[in-house]
Amino acid sequence: MLTNKFVKGVFVVRYFSQLYRGDFGLAKTYWIWGFAGSAVWAMAMGLLITDERAGAPTPLLAAFLAYLAVVLVGVWNSARKYTGPVKWKRSAMMLTIMGTVIWVGLVVAVLTR
């Protein structure tokens, strides 16, 4: 018999697989998962970075990097599948590249502090 915990785990994996493939559409993937999701992560990381007692937020940073990898690839794949105006497709791809560069810089800054 399947446990409730196992079923929830399968649901989460399936959901993030769809996100990774870009199956949710460009607007939802970019604004909800990319913009809003990254804002939540940034606030959490910012609180830990400003709290000197917290030390290096290694587990949180690892979780964030996993989330970010899925979302960035998801936004890119959503943009590739997008059939609307080309300006939104190109904008999403450009912002994904810029976001990647910015976040890599921030991660390096956190790890080398």
Contacts in CASP RR format, 6 or more apart in sequence:
PFRMAT RR
TARGET T0000
AUTHOR 0000-0000-0000
METHOD contacts of the structure
MODEL  1
MLTNKFVKGVFVVRYFSQLYRGDFGLAKTYWIWGFAGSAVWAMAMGLLIT
DERAGAPTPLLAAFLAYLAVVLVGVWNSARKYTGPVKWKRSAMMLTIMGT
VIWVGLVVAVLTR
16 70 0 8 1.000
18 24 0 8 1.000
19 29 0 8 1.000
19 33 0 8 1.000
19 70 0 8 1.000
19 71 0 8 1.000
19 74 0 8 1.000
20 70 0 8 1.000
20 73 0 8 1.000
20 74 0 8 1.000
20 77 0 8 1.000
21 74 0 8 1.000
21 77 0 8 1.000
22 29 0 8 1.000
22 74 0 8 1.000
22 75 0 8 1.000
22 77 0 8 1.000
22 78 0 8 1.000
22 81 0 8 1.000
23 78 0 8 1.000
24 33 0 8 1.000
24 78 0 8 1.000
25 78 0 8 1.000
25 81 0 8 1.000
25 82 0 8 1.000
26 75 0 8 1.000
26 78 0 8 1.000
26 79 0 8 1.000
26 81 0 8 1.000
26 82 0 8 1.000
26 88 0 8 1.000
26 89 0 8 1.000
26 92 0 8 1.000
29 71 0 8 1.000
29 74 0 8 1.000
29 75 0 8 1.000
29 78 0 8 1.000
30 75 0 8 1.000
30 78 0 8 1.000
30 92 0 8 1.000
30 95 0 8 1.000
33 71 0 8 1.000
33 74 0 8 1.000
33 75 0 8 1.000
34 71 0 8 1.000
34 75 0 8 1.000
37 67 0 8 1.000
37 71 0 8 1.000
38 68 0 8 1.000
38 71 0 8 1.000
38 103 0 8 1.000
41 64 0 8 1.000
41 67 0 8 1.000
41 68 0 8 1.000
44 60 0 8 1.000
45 57 0 8 1.000
45 60 0 8 1.000
45 61 0 8 1.000
45 64 0 8 1.000
45 110 0 8 1.000
48 54 0 8 1.000
48 55 0 8 1.000
48 57 0 8 1.000
48 60 0 8 1.000
49 57 0 8 1.000
49 110 0 8 1.000
49 113 0 8 1.000
56 110 0 8 1.000
56 111 0 8 1.000
57 110 0 8 1.000
61 107 0 8 1.000
61 110 0 8 1.000
61 111 0 8 1.000
65 107 0 8 1.000
68 103 0 8 1.000
72 96 0 8 1.000
72 99 0 8 1.000
72 100 0 8 1.000
75 92 0 8 1.000
75 96 0 8 1.000
76 92 0 8 1.000
76 93 0 8 1.000
76 96 0 8 1.000
78 92 0 8 1.000
79 88 0 8 1.000
79 89 0 8 1.000
79 90 0 8 1.000
79 92 0 8 1.000
79 93 0 8 1.000
79 96 0 8 1.000
80 89 0 8 1.000
82 88 0 8 1.000
82 89 0 8 1.000
82 92 0 8 1.000
END
